[in-house]
């Protein structure tokens, strides 16, 4: 008669670990929304401030999308 193996309970994951486990889908949506927001900022005729920050917003969204595309599905 053999003894059953005793396994320790899995340690609780920290919030940072849980955030890193996000899958590609939600992050791609967020990056797409940031890019679309930048395009809207670029095309609006009301605010020079929004127009000035539109290119930076589009770049941030594009870099974010590039990074997120390497996340697991």
Backbone torsions as a table, in degrees:
resi	resn	phi	psi	omega
1	UNK	NA	124.6	-178.3
2	UNK	-99.9	154.8	-180.0
3	UNK	-82.8	138.2	176.5
4	UNK	-70.7	147.6	179.7
5	UNK	-74.5	138.6	178.1
6	UNK	-102.3	124.3	178.5
7	UNK	-112.4	143.4	179.0
8	UNK	-76.2	147.7	177.1
9	UNK	-65.5	149.4	-179.4
10	UNK	-65.3	136.7	179.8
11	UNK	-67.9	150.1	178.3
12	UNK	-68.6	140.4	-179.1
13	UNK	-86.7	142.9	178.0
14	UNK	-74.9	167.3	179.3
15	UNK	-62.6	-38.9	179.4
16	UNK	-62.6	-40.4	179.0
17	UNK	-66.4	-39.0	179.0
18	UNK	-66.2	-39.0	179.4
19	UNK	-67.0	-34.9	179.6
20	UNK	-71.4	-15.3	-179.2
21	UNK	-86.5	3.2	176.3
22	UNK	-56.3	143.4	177.7
23	UNK	-88.9	173.4	-173.7
24	UNK	-62.2	-39.6	-172.4
25	UNK	-51.6	-59.6	-178.1
26	UNK	-62.8	-37.0	-179.3
27	UNK	-69.6	-36.3	177.0
28	UNK	-65.5	-39.6	176.9
29	UNK	-60.9	-44.0	-179.6
30	UNK	-63.4	-43.7	178.8
31	UNK	-63.7	-38.8	178.4
32	UNK	-65.4	-39.9	177.9
33	UNK	-64.7	-40.0	178.5
34	UNK	-63.6	-42.7	178.3
35	UNK	-62.9	-46.0	180.0
36	UNK	-62.8	-38.6	176.8
37	UNK	-61.8	-41.4	177.6
38	UNK	-63.2	-38.9	178.1
39	UNK	-67.2	-41.2	177.0
40	UNK	-63.0	-41.7	177.4
41	UNK	-61.6	-35.0	-179.4
42	UNK	-69.9	-34.6	-172.8
43	UNK	-94.4	-8.9	-178.0
44	UNK	-77.9	145.1	-176.2
45	UNK	-100.3	10.5	-168.9
46	UNK	-97.8	-37.5	-169.9
47	UNK	-127.2	122.8	176.6
48	UNK	-70.1	-30.3	177.2
49	UNK	-61.7	-48.5	179.3
50	UNK	-63.3	-40.8	178.6
51	UNK	-62.1	-40.6	-178.8
52	UNK	-64.8	-33.4	-178.3
53	UNK	-93.7	-1.1	-175.8
54	UNK	-65.9	-42.0	-178.3
55	UNK	-64.9	-42.0	178.1
56	UNK	-62.7	-37.7	179.1
57	UNK	-66.0	-42.3	178.1
58	UNK	-63.6	-41.5	179.5
59	UNK	-64.2	-43.5	179.0
60	UNK	-61.4	-44.1	178.6
61	UNK	-63.4	-39.5	-179.9
62	UNK	-67.5	-44.1	177.7
63	UNK	-64.2	-41.2	178.1
64	UNK	-61.8	-43.2	179.3
65	UNK	-64.0	-38.9	179.2
66	UNK	-64.0	-42.3	179.5
67	UNK	-68.4	-44.3	-177.0
68	UNK	-66.0	-28.9	-178.4
69	UNK	-65.8	-10.6	176.7
70	UNK	-95.8	-2.4	177.3
71	UNK	-71.0	155.4	176.4
72	UNK	-71.4	154.9	-178.9
73	UNK	-79.4	NA	NA
